[in-house]
């Protein structure tokens, strides 16, 4: 355990505090068990290390950060480890990569029940379902989900310029006020063009040439390691998931023909629907539903999207057309805090109230004509006019 303390101290000391993700202030760190899930590479580990450095550095003997894929846990189970940690005076345990630990749900539950003085924060794959494990964590764990960088966060992370988070009412009700404040500081159209190519994952700061390669590596790791660790799928299933994602990356956004797509991938209709929802849970794609359908796995989604715009340039650069990019950006940025549904007139319905059509500068009104609370999210423009709102402004919602 001493070596784990040394590694923990080293990682905490080296973490950068200059930029903090949006989720940081939303987490109740006093909970006994917090579970943070999200796509690989979005900053879950950094989130924990920053909290330790800012709040627990004077309690070094009581705090430990470790990853559950460490070889140490191949010989020591989590419950015994937690017990030994508590005996040594430990009070705060931060556990990374929980989905890679075989019996994670049962042993988290036991650790929670056996050691009431212990507070735990754990991170896992976005595909992790804390309500589906062998043990019931629903009454014990508080779940938080971390999305990739918003456009607002990208500007702060790369350029050090901070803007407040906007509400949807501000964006639709009085967009000119925040727009003017933003335009005094930056040229949003130029920065937006950067963001859609390489601004979603914080590791863009480690090198833009390697950025698309790293996105591909993340996709492969999710398919080969993360999904098999949380779902009962074999090599054959992973093979078909990879084929499905490859096909989708060249077609999205599109209205899926389930029968045709299942034949193309070589799986049954039921299996295809299951795989679509599995890819969505893993933050590799987004599925757009009608408001009345909900998220039942028995329902065919109305449209399928890649998870974020950066994936286009890494997975299918030849298919990164402006229309696909615009809709993907809008869907990704608004769904973090709002319910986004399929609109029969227009592209999206937000919170069952606002209808939005997404398009270029000359997008006409005809598709939303006569609809109450209808707006056009317009690309490549700086100012709002009547119901036409700059598309990039929707990147300030978190």
N, C-alpha and C positions, 0 to 999 in steps of 0.2 A: 504493500500500500504506500510505502514511502516514495517509491518511484512515481506513483500516480500523483502524489502531492507535488512533487518537483515539476512534473509536466504541467500540472494545473497552474501552479504559480507562474511558470514561464509563459504560458499562453495568455494568462490574464495580464501580466505585465506588458506584453507586446501588443495588445489590442489597441487600435486607434479609437479615440473618443470624439473625433471631430465631426463625424456624421452619424446620426442615429436614425434607424428605420421608424416609420410611422407607427408601427404596432407597439413600440416600446412604452409609450404613455398610456396605452389601453390595457395593458396587462396588470392585473392585481397580484403583485409579487408576494402578498401576504397569504395567498391561498396555500394550502398544504400540498396540493398537486396540480401543477400547470402542465399542460401538454401543448407544445407549439409544433404545428405541422406546416409544411409548405414545400414548394419545389426545391430541388437540389440547387444550391448556388445562390439562393435569395438572401442569405445572411442570418440564418437561425443561430448558428454557433456564435457569430459575432454579437448577436443580440444578448445572449447569455453572458458572454465574457465581459461585455461593456457594463452590464448591470453589476456584476461582481466587482469590477474595478472601481466603479463609482460609489458603491454602497456597502461593500463587505470587506474592503481591504484591511480594515482594522480587526478583522475576525478570521485571520488566515488559517488558524487551527480548527475553525468550525466550518470551513467552506471547502468544497472540492468539486472541480469540474473534471469529467472524464467521458470518454466515448465508449459505448458498449460494444463496439467492434474491436476493442483492444484485446490482445491475446490474453491479458490477465483474466478476462471473463470466460475464457475457454476452460479454465480450471476452477473458477470461483463463481458460485451463483450469486445473483443480485441480492437475495434476501440475506444471506450470510454476510455479504459485503456491507450492506446497509447496517446490519447489526454491529459489525466490527467498527464501522465508521461512527456510530452513535456512542459506542463504548469509549471511543477516543475523544469524545466531546463534540462530535460532528452534529451540526444542526441544519446545514444547507447543502443539498446534493443536486448538482446539475449534470444531467445525463444526456449525452448526444447519441444519435443514431439508434434509438430504442428499437426500431423495427428490425434491426439486425440481430437482436437478442431473441433466441428461440421462444422462450416462455415469458415474454415481456409483460403481458397483461396480468397473468396470475401472480408474478413476483412483484410487480408494482403494487397490486392490490394487497398482497401480504405485507410488504414493506410499509405501506400506508397504515394498515391495521395494527401491525406490531409495534411501530415506533411513532406514536402520536406527536412527539417533540420534533420530528424530522419534517422539513419542508423540501419538496422535490420539484424541480423544473426539468422536463424532458422534451427532447425534440425528436421528430420522426418524419418519414416520408409523407408527402401530401396524400398518398394513397392509404395511409394508416387509418383504420377505423377503430377508435377506442371503444366503440359500443359493440364491436363484433368479435373481440378477443374471447379467449376462454373464460376470462373473469369479467365480472361486471364492474366497469370503471365509471359508469354514467353518473353515479351518485358521489363519486370521489374526485374525479378529474374535471378541471375546467379547460375546455379546448379553445385554442386560438389558432387562426390560420394566417400565414404570412404570404402575401402576394409579392411579385417582383416589384422593382422600382416603378413608381408612378413617374409621369413626365415631370411633375413638380419636384420629386425627390432627385431625379436625374440632374436637374439644374443645380440643386443644392449640393449634391455629391461632387459633381465635376467642377462647378464654377464657384461654389461657396456662397451662392446667393439664395437666401431663404425667403419663401413666400408662404402665407397662411393657407391652410386647407380650406377649400370652398365647399359650401353646401350646394345641393342641387337647386334649392330655391334661389340662391344667389346667382347661379349660372343661368337659370331660366328667367328669373325675375328682374335682375338688374346687372347683366354681364358687363356693361360698359365701365362700371366703377373698378372692379378688379383688373379688367383688361388695361385700363389706363395706368394703374399702378405697376403692372407687369411690364408694359412697354417702356416705362421710364428706366427700367433696369436691364432688360435683355431684348434681343431680337428673337421672338419665339418661333418664327417659321424656320429660321436657320437651325435652331436647337432641336426643333421637332424632327427635322430631316435626319439629324444625328441620332436622336432617340429611337426612332423606328428601326434603325439598323443595328444599333449596339447599346441601347440604354437600359434594357430591362433587367439584366443581371449585373449586380455590383462588380463582378470580376472583369468587366470591360476595362477597368483601370489597370489591369495587369498586362494589357497588350491587345490592340485591336486586330492585329494580324492573326493571332491565335484564337480570337474570340469565336468565330464560327466553328472551329475545331472543338473548342471546349463545349459548345452547345451540343454538338454531335456526341461527344463523350458523355455528357449528362443524359441524353436520350438513351444511349446504349446502356448506361449504368442503371437507369430506371427500369428498362426492359429486362436486363439480365440479372439484376440483383434486387432492386427495391420491390418490384411487383411480386416476384416469387417469394419474397420474405413475408409478405402480408396476405398473399392469395395462394390458394392451392392450384398452381399452374405449373405445367411441365415444359420441357424443351420444345415440344410441338406447338404448345400454346404461344410461347414466346416467339417462335418462328412466324406464326400467323399474325400476331400482334405487330411484328416488325413489317410484314407485308402490308397490313392494313394501314399503318401509319405512313408508309411510303406512298401508298395509293392516295390517301387523304391529302398529303402534303402537296400533291400536284393538282388537286381538285378544289380545295377549299377556297372561299366558303361556297358550299353548294347544298342543295336539297337532296338528301340521300335517297336513292332507290335501293331499299334494303335487299330485295331479292337479287338485283343485278350485282350489287356490291358483295353480297355473300358468295355468289358464284365466282366473282373475280378473285376473292381472297381464298376461296376453297373451304368455307365453313358454313354451318347452318345459319338460318335467320336468327334463331335464339342466341346462338353463340356470338354472332356478329353484334347484336344489341348489347350483350354482356361485355364484349370487348370495347365497344364504344364508350360505355360508361366507366370501364376500368381505365381507359386512356384519359378520360376526363378527370377522374379522381387523382390520377398521377400528374395532373397539370401539363399534359402534352397536347390536349385539344380542349375545345369548349363546345358544348352542345346547347343550341338555342331551342327552347320549348315554347309552345303556346301557353298562355297564362293558366288555362284550365287543366293542363295535363300534369303539371308538377314534374317530379323527377323520377317517376316510376320506371324501372328498368324494362317494363313491358311496353313502354311507349317509344315510338320512333321519333327521334328529334326532327324538328322542322329544318334546321340547318346545322352544318358542322363547320367549325373554324379551328385553325391552329390556335394554341394557347396565347401566343403573343407575336408581335410583328417581327421580332428578331429571328424567330424560327424560320420565317420565309427565306431570309438571306443565308441561313445555314443549311436548311434542309431542301429547299426548292427555289434557289435564286432566280431561275428562269420563269417562275410563276408568281413573282412578287409584283403583281399589277396594282395600280393605285387604288382601285375599288376594293380589292381584297384587304390591302393594308389599312385603309380608312375604317372599314367595318370591324376588322379585328381589333384595332386600337380602341375604338369606341366601346365595344363589348367588353374588352379586357379591363379597361379603366373604370367603367361604370358598375360592373357587377361586384366589385369589392365591397361596396356598401349598400347596393341597391338591387332589387329584383328586376332582372332584365328578361323580357319575354318577346316572342315573335309577334310582329305586327302584320296584319293582313293588308293594311294600307300604310306605307312607310316601311322602315327597316326594323325598328325596335319599339317596344313599349316599356317604359321605366316606371316601376312601382305601381303598375296598373293605371297610371294617370297621364303620363307624358308620352306622346308619340314622336319619334325622331326618325327623320330621313337623313342618311349620311351621303355626302357627295362632294363634287368639286365646286369651284367658284360659281359656275353658271348653272348649278342644279335648279331646275324649275320647281314650282310649288304643286304641280298637278297631282302628285301621288298622295299629298296630305291635305289637299284642298277641302275645305269644309269641316275638317276635324278639329275639335276643341283641344287646346293645349298641345298644338303640333308645332314642331321646330325642325329646322334643317341644320345639321352640324356640317359646316362648310370648311373644306380643306383650303390651305394656301391663302388665307386671309387674316388680317390682323384685328379687324374691328367687327363688332356686332351691329346688325341693322334689322330692326323689327324682329321677326322670328328666325333670323339667320345668325347663328352663333359660331364663332371659330371652333373648329374641331379640336385644336390643341388645348382649348380651355378645359375640356373634359378630363384632361390629365392632371388637374389640380384638385380632384375630389378626394384624394387620400395622400 
